[in-house]
Amino acid sequence: MDPTEKIVSLTKRRGFIYPGSEIYGGVGGIYDYGPLGVLMKNNLKQLWWQWMTLDHEDIVGIDGAIITHPKVWAASGHVKGFVDPLTECKKCHHRFKADDIDGQICPDCGGELTAPKNFNTLVPTELGVIEEEKVKTYLRGEACQTIYLNFKNVVDSTRVKLPFGIVQIGKAFRNEVTFGNFIFRLREFEQWDLQWFTRPEDMAKWYDYWKQARMDWYSSLFNHPENLSFHQHEKLAFYAQKAFDIQYQGREMEGIHWRSDWDLGRHSQFSGQDLTFEGLIPHIVETSGGVDRCFLFLLLDAYAEEGERVILKLHPRIAPVKVAVFPLLANKPDLVAKARDIYRHLKTQLHLSTIWDDRGNIGKRYYAQDEIGTPWCVTVDFQTLEDHTVTIRDRDSASQIRLPAAELDTYFTNRLK
Ligand code: ATP
């Protein structure tokens, strides 16, 4: 079975990811996150947010709405696709004006082209309660637009000075022509974006800085950073001097974009508002990544089979569950009571995502935790009742140490740093 198929089956079976609206036969390109998936996704988003806003100075966050004024998408250039029939490559997803292409083969990668169509990947929606008066607008096709819309609000309501960043994690919607590959290409997905506003003369410096900083960040989360690479775009938007993607095994995870003053310039023109700041329209370096894609690639990176064990070797900070607590035997009330105390303490006092398991034998419980990536299992046994020590079993090495139960807080806090 190919690794993605194994991940699809594991994530459904263990409650990470379910096909959207499955009881009605599903909706292509839409997935829901289950109990473990939401924990892992939240961990990931929290790491990103902390890294951006706490580990850097001069970065503030927003949470913009999914529905925007319809003019936003005219200014962004997303609705002009209506004018020219386009053909899309089924392999690399590049689009070409049908008039510019002869033949059926993509000039960029040799893939098969779709028939020419009037493409508009924006997902339309309508606002209003009276049928005849409904206003057509779109669910946002890229999260970054709400950052541009709020640029003036942010500079007017905070004390930022150039250069500075605005970040956002949020949903985006695209009527992708060809969706699929599990959660790689979705019609509803989440993006994490930084828009870094700077003076034009500093663009090259900041572009290189963010390009490397983002790669370093991803490298710190993956077990196999050698699978990460930069892909340089040959064809550039007319306003860009460089364009790179960060890829995992050759598939795009994040784009590092040189957006110059294009976005704020266009919104200034379409809205008639003055979006200058410190005497100019700031230029932008954008880092725009897919949360769902990162999630998928982390699972592929973490998946391992060792003998009978299936293990998700997730970074402990990303793992959905940090600790599982077991009584050695479920039918010994003393063991169960002591283990419940530890379980409750870790969960409610240390606020660690903790699981209780007293089913089957210990070996099976370890395997069940390995498969969901739980880094540590704590077992309460007969020795615990005598000397208050417990065993801690490590997911990756399967080795065990014994520690006083009173030292668990310090142990886990240090390991999670
Ligand atoms: P692709 O070429 O794969 O369609 P893109 O270049 O259109 O991606 P951007 O518009 O730059 O992507 O969006 C930034 C990031 O958002 C991408 O690097 C990717 O991680 C994520 N993303 C874009 N489209 C999708 C999608 N349909 N499903 C899941 N994630 C997506």
Boltz pocket constraint, residues with backbone or C-beta under 6 A from the ligand:
constraints:
  - pocket:
      binder: B
      contacts: [[A, 92], [A, 93], [A, 142], [A, 174], [A, 176], [A, 183], [A, 184], [A, 185], [A, 186], [A, 187], [A, 189], [A, 190], [A, 191], [A, 252], [A, 253], [A, 254], [A, 255], [A, 288], [A, 289], [A, 290], [A, 291], [A, 292], [A, 293]]
      max_distance: 6.0
